[in-house]
Amino acid sequence: MKRIVVISDLHSGHQSGLTPPEWQREYKKRDKFQRVRQVLWDFYAEKLDALQPIDRLVVNGDAIDGKGERSGGTELIEADRNIQAAIAADCIKYAKAKAVNLISGTPYHTGREDDFEYTVASLCHADHYAAHEWVDCEGVILDFKHKTNGSVIPHGRYTGPQRAALWNLIWAERGIQPLARIIVRSHVHFFGYSGDARKMVITTPALQAWTKFGSKECEGTNDIGLVSIDCEGGEYEWHAHLLDMKWAAAKPIRA
C-alpha cells in the first residue's frame, strides 16, 4: 500500500494562510487572525503526524499568496515573496514525504512575470514541478492540476471537475494523456467529489481561512483541510480530513 496526501492553497504569507510555528508572531496589535493561524497549523501538523508514513505529497497549487494587489497588500504578514516561499517550503517539509510533487497555481498568487513556486520547489527539494501532472500509484492513475471552475449554485460545483474528467478521456483516446481514475483539482477552496464506477473527481479543501475577497464577493461555503489517498493492487481508498471551524462562527449584533 502506498499513501498520497494532497494539500493545496496554502497561501503562505497571507494572514490566514498556513504558517509554521517558527513564523508565528503577532503582526499588529489587534491581530484577530493570530489564533486562526495557530489553529490551522495545529490541525495540519496533527493530521500529517497521524498519516505517517507518507509516500508522496502533492502540493496542488497556490503555495504562496503573492503580492495581494486586490487588497493593497493589507492582508499580508510577509510581502516578500521569497520569504513567502520559505514559509511554504517549511510547511511542505513538515510532511516528511518520501517524494513531493509541486503543481503550479494561479499567476496572480505565484507571479505573473516571475515563478515563485519554482523557488518553493527548490527550497523543499520537490521531485517534480509542473503545471499538470499524472501519478501512477500502485496501478491507479491520478491526474493533478490546480485550477478548475466554481459555481454560484451548489449543484453546479461539479460541472468544472467533471468537464476535466471528460477532457482527460478525450486526450487519452488520442494517446496524449494517461487515462486517469482519479481527477484532482483545487483553486475553489471547497471540498467535493463525484464520479461513477470508472472515474472519480475531487476538489480539494484549502489550507487558508478567510479573505477579504471571499467575504465581499463569494457566497458559497468553503472547506479547510487535506485529502489522503491509499492505493494498493489497482484499487484505492480516500479520506477527507476537514477542520471544524464552528469556534469561529459569526455572531449577530444585538439590536
C-alpha atoms as an extended CHARMM CRD file, in Angstrom:
* protein
*
       255  EXT
         1         1  MET       CA              0.0000000000        0.0000000000        0.0000000000  PROA      1               0.0000000000
         2         2  LYS       CA              1.1880000000        3.4880000000       -0.8310000000  PROA      2               0.0000000000
         3         3  ARG       CA             -0.2200000000        6.7070000000        0.5680000000  PROA      3               0.0000000000
         4         4  ILE       CA             -0.5960000000       10.0010000000       -1.2880000000  PROA      4               0.0000000000
         5         5  VAL       CA             -1.5140000000       13.1270000000        0.6590000000  PROA      5               0.0000000000
         6         6  VAL       CA             -2.8540000000       16.0900000000       -1.3000000000  PROA      6               0.0000000000
         7         7  ILE       CA             -2.6650000000       19.6240000000        0.0510000000  PROA      7               0.0000000000
         8         8  SER       CA             -3.4580000000       22.8340000000       -1.8040000000  PROA      8               0.0000000000
         9         9  ASP       CA             -3.9980000000       26.5650000000       -1.4940000000  PROA      9               0.0000000000
        10        10  LEU       CA             -1.6400000000       27.1290000000        1.4230000000  PROA      10              0.0000000000
        11        11  HSD       CA             -1.3840000000       30.8400000000        0.5730000000  PROA      11              0.0000000000
        12        12  SER       CA              1.6010000000       31.1970000000        2.8760000000  PROA      12              0.0000000000
        13        13  GLY       CA              2.3080000000       34.8480000000        3.5650000000  PROA      13              0.0000000000
        14        14  HSD       CA             -1.3930000000       35.6800000000        3.9600000000  PROA      14              0.0000000000
        15        15  GLN       CA             -2.7230000000       36.4970000000        7.4160000000  PROA      15              0.0000000000
        16        16  SER       CA             -4.9220000000       33.3890000000        7.3310000000  PROA      16              0.0000000000
        17        17  GLY       CA             -2.5560000000       31.2180000000        5.2800000000  PROA      17              0.0000000000
        18        18  LEU       CA             -0.6960000000       28.1470000000        6.5010000000  PROA      18              0.0000000000
        19        19  THR       CA              2.0940000000       29.3180000000        8.8200000000  PROA      19              0.0000000000
        20        20  PRO       CA              4.5250000000       27.1170000000       10.8220000000  PROA      20              0.0000000000
        21        21  PRO       CA              5.2720000000       27.9740000000       14.4760000000  PROA      21              0.0000000000
        22        22  GLU       CA              8.6760000000       29.4930000000       13.7130000000  PROA      22              0.0000000000
        23        23  TRP       CA              6.9320000000       32.0820000000       11.5240000000  PROA      23              0.0000000000
        24        24  GLN       CA              4.1240000000       32.7270000000       14.0000000000  PROA      24              0.0000000000
        25        25  ARG       CA              4.0450000000       36.0950000000       15.7140000000  PROA      25              0.0000000000
        26        26  GLU       CA              1.6260000000       38.9370000000       16.3450000000  PROA      26              0.0000000000
        27        27  TYR       CA              1.8760000000       41.2320000000       13.3510000000  PROA      27              0.0000000000
        28        28  LYS       CA             -0.2830000000       44.0610000000       14.6560000000  PROA      28              0.0000000000
        29        29  LYS       CA             -1.9300000000       44.9450000000       17.9350000000  PROA      29              0.0000000000
        30        30  ARG       CA             -5.3890000000       43.6900000000       17.0210000000  PROA      30              0.0000000000
        31        31  ASP       CA             -4.4300000000       40.6440000000       15.0060000000  PROA      31              0.0000000000
        32        32  LYS       CA             -7.6440000000       38.6120000000       15.0560000000  PROA      32              0.0000000000
        33        33  PHE       CA             -6.0920000000       36.1120000000       12.6390000000  PROA      33              0.0000000000
        34        34  GLN       CA             -3.3310000000       35.0690000000       15.0280000000  PROA      34              0.0000000000
        35        35  ARG       CA             -5.4930000000       32.3510000000       16.5720000000  PROA      35              0.0000000000
        36        36  VAL       CA             -6.6480000000       31.2780000000       13.1070000000  PROA      36              0.0000000000
        37        37  ARG       CA             -3.0380000000       30.6990000000       12.0650000000  PROA      37              0.0000000000
        38        38  GLN       CA             -2.3170000000       28.7420000000       15.2340000000  PROA      38              0.0000000000
        39        39  VAL       CA             -5.4290000000       26.5430000000       14.9600000000  PROA      39              0.0000000000
        40        40  LEU       CA             -4.7980000000       25.9210000000       11.2810000000  PROA      40              0.0000000000
        41        41  TRP       CA             -1.1980000000       24.8730000000       11.8580000000  PROA      41              0.0000000000
        42        42  ASP       CA             -2.0770000000       22.6280000000       14.8210000000  PROA      42              0.0000000000
        43        43  PHE       CA             -4.7000000000       20.8790000000       12.6950000000  PROA      43              0.0000000000
        44        44  TYR       CA             -2.2880000000       20.4650000000        9.7790000000  PROA      44              0.0000000000
        45        45  ALA       CA              0.5250000000       19.1010000000       11.9540000000  PROA      45              0.0000000000
        46        46  GLU       CA             -1.7860000000       16.7200000000       13.8160000000  PROA      46              0.0000000000
        47        47  LYS       CA             -3.1990000000       15.2530000000       10.5970000000  PROA      47              0.0000000000
        48        48  LEU       CA              0.1970000000       14.8380000000        8.9370000000  PROA      48              0.0000000000
        49        49  ASP       CA              1.6000000000       13.1630000000       12.0490000000  PROA      49              0.0000000000
        50        50  ALA       CA             -1.3260000000       10.7230000000       12.0590000000  PROA      50              0.0000000000
        51        51  LEU       CA             -0.9520000000        9.9540000000        8.3320000000  PROA      51              0.0000000000
        52        52  GLN       CA              2.6950000000        8.8950000000        8.5120000000  PROA      52              0.0000000000
        53        53  PRO       CA              4.3850000000        7.4030000000        6.6120000000  PROA      53              0.0000000000
        54        54  ILE       CA              3.5370000000        9.4910000000        3.5180000000  PROA      54              0.0000000000
        55        55  ASP       CA              4.8860000000        8.0750000000        0.2670000000  PROA      55              0.0000000000
        56        56  ARG       CA              4.0730000000       11.1250000000       -1.8580000000  PROA      56              0.0000000000
        57        57  LEU       CA              2.9040000000       14.6320000000       -1.0080000000  PROA      57              0.0000000000
        58        58  VAL       CA              1.1930000000       16.5170000000       -3.8200000000  PROA      58              0.0000000000
        59        59  VAL       CA              1.0010000000       20.2800000000       -3.3380000000  PROA      59              0.0000000000
        60        60  ASN       CA             -1.7210000000       21.1640000000       -5.8120000000  PROA      60              0.0000000000
        61        61  GLY       CA             -1.0410000000       24.8550000000       -6.3740000000  PROA      61              0.0000000000
        62        62  ASP       CA             -1.1140000000       28.2920000000       -4.7330000000  PROA      62              0.0000000000
        63        63  ALA       CA              1.5540000000       27.5340000000       -2.1640000000  PROA      63              0.0000000000
        64        64  ILE       CA              2.1060000000       31.2780000000       -1.6190000000  PROA      64              0.0000000000
        65        65  ASP       CA             -0.2620000000       34.2380000000       -1.5630000000  PROA      65              0.0000000000
        66        66  GLY       CA              1.7650000000       36.6800000000       -3.6490000000  PROA      66              0.0000000000
        67        67  LYS       CA              1.6080000000       40.4760000000       -3.7600000000  PROA      67              0.0000000000
        68        68  GLY       CA             -2.0330000000       40.7900000000       -2.6930000000  PROA      68              0.0000000000
        69        69  GLU       CA             -2.7390000000       43.6270000000       -5.1270000000  PROA      69              0.0000000000
        70        70  ARG       CA             -6.5210000000       43.3650000000       -4.8680000000  PROA      70              0.0000000000
        71        71  SER       CA             -6.4230000000       44.3300000000       -1.1980000000  PROA      71              0.0000000000
        72        72  GLY       CA             -3.3960000000       46.6190000000       -1.4310000000  PROA      72              0.0000000000
        73        73  GLY       CA             -1.2440000000       44.1130000000        0.4400000000  PROA      73              0.0000000000
        74        74  THR       CA             -3.2110000000       44.7640000000        3.6360000000  PROA      74              0.0000000000
        75        75  GLU       CA             -3.7810000000       41.0420000000        4.2910000000  PROA      75              0.0000000000
        76        76  LEU       CA             -0.1420000000       40.0030000000        4.0830000000  PROA      76              0.0000000000
        77        77  ILE       CA              2.0150000000       39.0790000000        7.0470000000  PROA      77              0.0000000000
        78        78  GLU       CA              5.0080000000       38.8410000000        4.6980000000  PROA      78              0.0000000000
        79        79  ALA       CA              5.1550000000       40.8660000000        1.4840000000  PROA      79              0.0000000000
        80        80  ASP       CA              8.4970000000       39.4760000000        0.2760000000  PROA      80              0.0000000000
        81        81  ARG       CA              7.6150000000       36.5240000000       -1.9520000000  PROA      81              0.0000000000
        82        82  ASN       CA             10.9920000000       34.9340000000       -1.2590000000  PROA      82              0.0000000000
        83        83  ILE       CA             10.0180000000       34.7920000000        2.4110000000  PROA      83              0.0000000000
        84        84  GLN       CA              6.5610000000       33.5080000000        1.4820000000  PROA      84              0.0000000000
        85        85  ALA       CA              8.2970000000       30.7350000000       -0.4570000000  PROA      85              0.0000000000
        86        86  ALA       CA             10.4220000000       29.8700000000        2.5840000000  PROA      86              0.0000000000
        87        87  ILE       CA              7.2880000000       29.6590000000        4.7600000000  PROA      87              0.0000000000
        88        88  ALA       CA              5.5560000000       27.3910000000        2.2460000000  PROA      88              0.0000000000
        89        89  ALA       CA              8.6450000000       25.1900000000        1.9210000000  PROA      89              0.0000000000
        90        90  ASP       CA              8.7310000000       24.7020000000        5.7020000000  PROA      90              0.0000000000
        91        91  CYS       CA              5.0680000000       23.6420000000        5.5800000000  PROA      91              0.0000000000
        92        92  ILE       CA              5.8340000000       21.1010000000        2.8640000000  PROA      92              0.0000000000
        93        93  LYS       CA              8.9540000000       19.7170000000        4.5490000000  PROA      93              0.0000000000
        94        94  TYR       CA              6.9620000000       19.0850000000        7.7340000000  PROA      94              0.0000000000
        95        95  ALA       CA              5.1670000000       16.2300000000        5.9160000000  PROA      95              0.0000000000
        96        96  LYS       CA              8.4230000000       14.2260000000        5.7380000000  PROA      96              0.0000000000
        97        97  ALA       CA              7.1250000000       12.7120000000        2.4980000000  PROA      97              0.0000000000
        98        98  LYS       CA              9.3210000000       10.2940000000        0.5750000000  PROA      98              0.0000000000
        99        99  ALA       CA              8.5510000000       12.2400000000       -2.6240000000  PROA      99              0.0000000000
       100       100  VAL       CA              6.9820000000       15.6380000000       -3.3690000000  PROA      100             0.0000000000
       101       101  ASN       CA              5.0690000000       16.8540000000       -6.4190000000  PROA      101             0.0000000000
       102       102  LEU       CA              4.5180000000       20.5850000000       -6.6820000000  PROA      102             0.0000000000
       103       103  ILE       CA              1.8250000000       21.7560000000       -9.0850000000  PROA      103             0.0000000000
       104       104  SER       CA              1.8870000000       25.3860000000      -10.1740000000  PROA      104             0.0000000000
       105       105  GLY       CA             -1.0040000000       27.6120000000       -9.1250000000  PROA      105             0.0000000000
       106       106  THR       CA             -2.5410000000       30.8070000000      -10.4590000000  PROA      106             0.0000000000
       107       107  PRO       CA             -0.1900000000       33.5770000000      -11.6900000000  PROA      107             0.0000000000
       108       108  TYR       CA             -1.9980000000       36.1970000000       -9.5550000000  PROA      108             0.0000000000
       109       109  HSD       CA             -0.6120000000       34.4770000000       -6.4630000000  PROA      109             0.0000000000
       110       110  THR       CA              2.5610000000       32.8200000000       -7.6850000000  PROA      110             0.0000000000
       111       111  GLY       CA              3.8820000000       35.5150000000      -10.0360000000  PROA      111             0.0000000000
       112       112  ARG       CA              2.9410000000       36.7740000000      -13.4800000000  PROA      112             0.0000000000
       113       113  GLU       CA              6.4290000000       37.8050000000      -14.5660000000  PROA      113             0.0000000000
       114       114  ASP       CA              8.2140000000       35.5320000000      -12.0780000000  PROA      114             0.0000000000
       115       115  ASP       CA              7.5810000000       31.9950000000      -10.8510000000  PROA      115             0.0000000000
       116       116  PHE       CA              7.9560000000       31.8740000000       -7.1070000000  PROA      116             0.0000000000
       117       117  GLU       CA              6.5450000000       28.3570000000       -6.8390000000  PROA      117             0.0000000000
       118       118  TYR       CA              9.7000000000       27.2780000000       -8.6270000000  PROA      118             0.0000000000
       119       119  THR       CA             11.5010000000       28.8110000000       -5.6450000000  PROA      119             0.0000000000
       120       120  VAL       CA              9.2480000000       26.8050000000       -3.3140000000  PROA      120             0.0000000000
       121       121  ALA       CA             10.0240000000       23.6330000000       -5.2710000000  PROA      121             0.0000000000
       122       122  SER       CA             13.7590000000       24.2960000000       -4.9670000000  PROA      122             0.0000000000
       123       123  LEU       CA             13.6030000000       25.0370000000       -1.2430000000  PROA      123             0.0000000000
       124       124  CYS       CA             11.6140000000       21.9130000000       -0.3870000000  PROA      124             0.0000000000
       125       125  HSD       CA             13.5960000000       19.7290000000       -2.8370000000  PROA      125             0.0000000000
       126       126  ALA       CA             10.4870000000       18.6900000000       -4.7610000000  PROA      126             0.0000000000
       127       127  ASP       CA             10.9270000000       15.6990000000       -7.0500000000  PROA      127             0.0000000000
       128       128  HSD       CA              8.6110000000       17.1070000000       -9.7140000000  PROA      128             0.0000000000
       129       129  TYR       CA              7.3310000000       20.5870000000      -10.5440000000  PROA      129             0.0000000000
       130       130  ALA       CA              4.7860000000       21.0040000000      -13.3380000000  PROA      130             0.0000000000
       131       131  ALA       CA              1.5300000000       22.6910000000      -14.3090000000  PROA      131             0.0000000000
       132       132  HSD       CA             -0.2110000000       19.3650000000      -14.9610000000  PROA      132             0.0000000000
       133       133  GLU       CA              0.9780000000       16.0020000000      -13.7110000000  PROA      133             0.0000000000
       134       134  TRP       CA             -0.0650000000       12.3520000000      -13.6500000000  PROA      134             0.0000000000
       135       135  VAL       CA              0.9810000000        9.8850000000      -10.9540000000  PROA      135             0.0000000000
       136       136  ASP       CA              0.7630000000        6.0880000000      -11.1800000000  PROA      136             0.0000000000
       137       137  CYS       CA              0.2490000000        4.8480000000       -7.6370000000  PROA      137             0.0000000000
       138       138  GLU       CA              0.0310000000        1.0620000000       -7.4360000000  PROA      138             0.0000000000
       139       139  GLY       CA             -1.7710000000        0.9200000000      -10.7760000000  PROA      139             0.0000000000
       140       140  VAL       CA             -4.1330000000        3.8360000000      -10.0250000000  PROA      140             0.0000000000
       141       141  ILE       CA             -3.5640000000        6.8430000000      -12.3020000000  PROA      141             0.0000000000
       142       142  LEU       CA             -4.1890000000       10.2400000000      -10.6940000000  PROA      142             0.0000000000
       143       143  ASP       CA             -4.4820000000       13.4750000000      -12.7070000000  PROA      143             0.0000000000
       144       144  PHE       CA             -3.3710000000       16.6310000000      -10.8590000000  PROA      144             0.0000000000
       145       145  LYS       CA             -3.9300000000       20.2220000000      -11.9460000000  PROA      145             0.0000000000
       146       146  HSD       CA             -4.6200000000       23.3080000000       -9.8650000000  PROA      146             0.0000000000
       147       147  LYS       CA             -7.3790000000       25.2850000000      -11.4780000000  PROA      147             0.0000000000
       148       148  THR       CA            -10.9960000000       24.3510000000      -12.0300000000  PROA      148             0.0000000000
       149       149  ASN       CA            -14.1940000000       26.3560000000      -12.2390000000  PROA      149             0.0000000000
       150       150  GLY       CA            -16.5050000000       27.0100000000       -9.3340000000  PROA      150             0.0000000000
       151       151  SER       CA            -20.1950000000       27.8650000000       -9.4500000000  PROA      151             0.0000000000
       152       152  VAL       CA            -22.6370000000       30.2560000000       -7.8060000000  PROA      152             0.0000000000
       153       153  ILE       CA            -25.1210000000       27.3940000000       -7.3470000000  PROA      153             0.0000000000
       154       154  PRO       CA            -24.4270000000       24.3610000000       -5.1140000000  PROA      154             0.0000000000
       155       155  HSD       CA            -25.2730000000       21.6850000000       -7.7040000000  PROA      155             0.0000000000
       156       156  GLY       CA            -23.1390000000       23.4230000000      -10.3420000000  PROA      156             0.0000000000
       157       157  ARG       CA            -19.9390000000       22.9120000000       -8.3770000000  PROA      157             0.0000000000
       158       158  TYR       CA            -19.3410000000       19.5290000000      -10.0060000000  PROA      158             0.0000000000
       159       159  THR       CA            -19.5130000000       20.7360000000      -13.6140000000  PROA      159             0.0000000000
       160       160  GLY       CA            -15.9290000000       22.0340000000      -13.8680000000  PROA      160             0.0000000000
       161       161  PRO       CA            -14.2100000000       18.9570000000      -12.3860000000  PROA      161             0.0000000000
       162       162  GLN       CA            -16.3850000000       16.5830000000      -14.4110000000  PROA      162             0.0000000000
       163       163  ARG       CA            -15.5160000000       18.5480000000      -17.5490000000  PROA      163             0.0000000000
       164       164  ALA       CA            -11.8360000000       17.9940000000      -16.7180000000  PROA      164             0.0000000000
       165       165  ALA       CA            -12.5470000000       14.2610000000      -16.4350000000  PROA      165             0.0000000000
       166       166  LEU       CA            -14.1910000000       14.2540000000      -19.8600000000  PROA      166             0.0000000000
       167       167  TRP       CA            -11.2660000000       16.1160000000      -21.4340000000  PROA      167             0.0000000000
       168       168  ASN       CA             -8.8770000000       13.5820000000      -19.9130000000  PROA      168             0.0000000000
       169       169  LEU       CA            -10.9220000000       10.8110000000      -21.5390000000  PROA      169             0.0000000000
       170       170  ILE       CA            -10.7070000000       12.5590000000      -24.9260000000  PROA      170             0.0000000000
       171       171  TRP       CA             -6.9600000000       13.2330000000      -24.6310000000  PROA      171             0.0000000000
       172       172  ALA       CA             -6.3830000000        9.6300000000      -23.5450000000  PROA      172             0.0000000000
       173       173  GLU       CA             -8.3280000000        8.3550000000      -26.5650000000  PROA      173             0.0000000000
       174       174  ARG       CA             -5.8850000000       10.3360000000      -28.7320000000  PROA      174             0.0000000000
       175       175  GLY       CA             -2.9840000000        8.7230000000      -26.8840000000  PROA      175             0.0000000000
       176       176  ILE       CA             -1.6920000000       12.0280000000      -25.4890000000  PROA      176             0.0000000000
       177       177  GLN       CA             -2.5690000000       11.6950000000      -21.7730000000  PROA      177             0.0000000000
       178       178  PRO       CA             -2.7360000000        8.7300000000      -19.3980000000  PROA      178             0.0000000000
       179       179  LEU       CA             -6.3240000000        7.6810000000      -18.6810000000  PROA      179             0.0000000000
       180       180  ALA       CA             -6.8760000000        8.6780000000      -15.0520000000  PROA      180             0.0000000000
       181       181  ARG       CA             -9.1160000000        7.0240000000      -12.4790000000  PROA      181             0.0000000000
       182       182  ILE       CA             -8.9280000000        9.9900000000      -10.1200000000  PROA      182             0.0000000000
       183       183  ILE       CA             -9.0380000000       13.6280000000      -11.2440000000  PROA      183             0.0000000000
       184       184  VAL       CA             -7.8420000000       16.0910000000       -8.5850000000  PROA      184             0.0000000000
       185       185  ARG       CA             -8.4700000000       19.8270000000       -8.8570000000  PROA      185             0.0000000000
       186       186  SER       CA             -8.1350000000       22.6800000000       -6.3530000000  PROA      186             0.0000000000
       187       187  HSD       CA             -8.3620000000       26.5070000000       -6.5070000000  PROA      187             0.0000000000
       188       188  VAL       CA            -12.0360000000       26.7800000000       -5.4490000000  PROA      188             0.0000000000
       189       189  HSD       CA            -11.3680000000       26.2780000000       -1.7100000000  PROA      189             0.0000000000
       190       190  PHE       CA            -14.1710000000       23.7680000000       -1.1640000000  PROA      190             0.0000000000
       191       191  PHE       CA            -14.1460000000       20.0010000000       -0.8520000000  PROA      191             0.0000000000
       192       192  GLY       CA            -16.3430000000       17.9730000000       -3.1760000000  PROA      192             0.0000000000
       193       193  TYR       CA            -16.3710000000       14.6910000000       -5.0280000000  PROA      193             0.0000000000
       194       194  SER       CA            -18.4070000000       12.9360000000       -7.6990000000  PROA      194             0.0000000000
       195       195  GLY       CA            -17.9890000000       10.0770000000      -10.1150000000  PROA      195             0.0000000000
       196       196  ASP       CA            -19.0190000000        6.6190000000      -11.1900000000  PROA      196             0.0000000000
       197       197  ALA       CA            -17.6280000000        3.0830000000      -11.2210000000  PROA      197             0.0000000000
       198       198  ARG       CA            -14.7710000000        4.0430000000      -13.5470000000  PROA      198             0.0000000000
       199       199  LYS       CA            -13.7170000000        7.5420000000      -12.5310000000  PROA      199             0.0000000000
       200       200  MET       CA            -13.8240000000        9.9430000000       -9.5910000000  PROA      200             0.0000000000
       201       201  VAL       CA            -13.1740000000       13.6780000000       -9.3970000000  PROA      201             0.0000000000
       202       202  ILE       CA            -12.1660000000       15.5270000000       -6.2340000000  PROA      202             0.0000000000
       203       203  THR       CA            -11.8940000000       19.2220000000       -5.4800000000  PROA      203             0.0000000000
       204       204  THR       CA             -9.6020000000       19.6650000000       -2.5210000000  PROA      204             0.0000000000
       205       205  PRO       CA            -10.1880000000       21.7850000000        0.5630000000  PROA      205             0.0000000000
       206       206  ALA       CA             -7.8490000000       24.7240000000        1.1060000000  PROA      206             0.0000000000
       207       207  LEU       CA             -5.3070000000       25.3680000000        3.8480000000  PROA      207             0.0000000000
       208       208  GLN       CA             -6.2470000000       29.0360000000        4.0760000000  PROA      208             0.0000000000
       209       209  ALA       CA             -9.0940000000       30.5580000000        6.0570000000  PROA      209             0.0000000000
       210       210  TRP       CA            -10.9790000000       33.7690000000        5.2610000000  PROA      210             0.0000000000
       211       211  THR       CA            -10.0180000000       36.5640000000        2.9000000000  PROA      211             0.0000000000
       212       212  LYS       CA            -11.4360000000       39.9760000000        2.0680000000  PROA      212             0.0000000000
       213       213  PHE       CA            -12.1800000000       38.7870000000       -1.4640000000  PROA      213             0.0000000000
       214       214  GLY       CA            -14.1630000000       35.8100000000       -0.1790000000  PROA      214             0.0000000000
       215       215  SER       CA            -16.0740000000       37.8950000000        2.3480000000  PROA      215             0.0000000000
       216       216  LYS       CA            -17.0110000000       40.5810000000       -0.1640000000  PROA      216             0.0000000000
       217       217  GLU       CA            -17.6030000000       38.6640000000       -3.3730000000  PROA      217             0.0000000000
       218       218  CYS       CA            -18.3560000000       34.9990000000       -2.6360000000  PROA      218             0.0000000000
       219       219  GLU       CA            -21.4970000000       33.3140000000       -1.2810000000  PROA      219             0.0000000000
       220       220  GLY       CA            -20.6570000000       29.6150000000       -1.1840000000  PROA      220             0.0000000000
       221       221  THR       CA            -19.2380000000       27.5020000000        1.6140000000  PROA      221             0.0000000000
       222       222  ASN       CA            -15.5440000000       26.7730000000        1.7830000000  PROA      222             0.0000000000
       223       223  ASP       CA            -13.5940000000       23.9850000000        3.4740000000  PROA      223             0.0000000000
       224       224  ILE       CA            -10.2470000000       23.7510000000        5.2130000000  PROA      224             0.0000000000
       225       225  GLY       CA             -8.2800000000       20.5320000000        5.2230000000  PROA      225             0.0000000000
       226       226  LEU       CA             -6.4720000000       17.9440000000        3.1180000000  PROA      226             0.0000000000
       227       227  VAL       CA             -7.0790000000       14.6240000000        1.3730000000  PROA      227             0.0000000000
       228       228  SER       CA             -5.3150000000       11.2670000000        1.7060000000  PROA      228             0.0000000000
       229       229  ILE       CA             -5.4910000000        8.5080000000       -0.9000000000  PROA      229             0.0000000000
       230       230  ASP       CA             -4.2730000000        4.9550000000       -0.2470000000  PROA      230             0.0000000000
       231       231  CYS       CA             -3.5810000000        2.7590000000       -3.2930000000  PROA      231             0.0000000000
       232       232  GLU       CA             -2.8580000000       -0.9340000000       -3.4800000000  PROA      232             0.0000000000
       233       233  GLY       CA             -3.1920000000       -3.5120000000       -6.2310000000  PROA      233             0.0000000000
       234       234  GLY       CA             -5.0170000000       -1.1740000000       -8.6090000000  PROA      234             0.0000000000
       235       235  GLU       CA             -7.6100000000       -0.1720000000       -6.0160000000  PROA      235             0.0000000000
       236       236  TYR       CA             -7.8400000000        2.9190000000       -3.8400000000  PROA      236             0.0000000000
       237       237  GLU       CA             -9.4340000000        4.3230000000       -0.7030000000  PROA      237             0.0000000000
       238       238  TRP       CA             -9.5820000000        8.0150000000        0.1120000000  PROA      238             0.0000000000
       239       239  HSD       CA            -10.3950000000       10.2070000000        3.0930000000  PROA      239             0.0000000000
       240       240  ALA       CA            -11.0380000000       13.9280000000        3.5010000000  PROA      240             0.0000000000
       241       241  HSD       CA             -9.6110000000       15.4340000000        6.6890000000  PROA      241             0.0000000000
       242       242  LEU       CA            -11.5210000000       18.6460000000        7.4090000000  PROA      242             0.0000000000
       243       243  LEU       CA            -11.1250000000       21.3000000000       10.1060000000  PROA      243             0.0000000000
       244       244  ASP       CA            -14.2530000000       22.1430000000       12.0910000000  PROA      244             0.0000000000
       245       245  MET       CA            -14.3790000000       25.9470000000       12.2430000000  PROA      245             0.0000000000
       246       246  LYS       CA            -17.5260000000       26.3350000000       14.3700000000  PROA      246             0.0000000000
       247       247  TRP       CA            -15.4410000000       28.0020000000       17.0670000000  PROA      247             0.0000000000
       248       248  ALA       CA            -15.0460000000       30.9590000000       14.7320000000  PROA      248             0.0000000000
       249       249  ALA       CA            -18.7100000000       31.1600000000       13.6960000000  PROA      249             0.0000000000
       250       250  ALA       CA            -20.1900000000       34.5990000000       13.0300000000  PROA      250             0.0000000000
       251       251  LYS       CA            -22.4300000000       36.0370000000       15.7390000000  PROA      251             0.0000000000
       252       252  PRO       CA            -25.2590000000       38.5350000000       15.2240000000  PROA      252             0.0000000000
       253       253  ILE       CA            -25.0380000000       42.0500000000       16.5890000000  PROA      253             0.0000000000
       254       254  ARG       CA            -27.7080000000       42.7270000000       19.1880000000  PROA      254             0.0000000000
       255       255  ALA       CA            -30.1490000000       45.4510000000       18.1610000000  PROA      255             0.0000000000
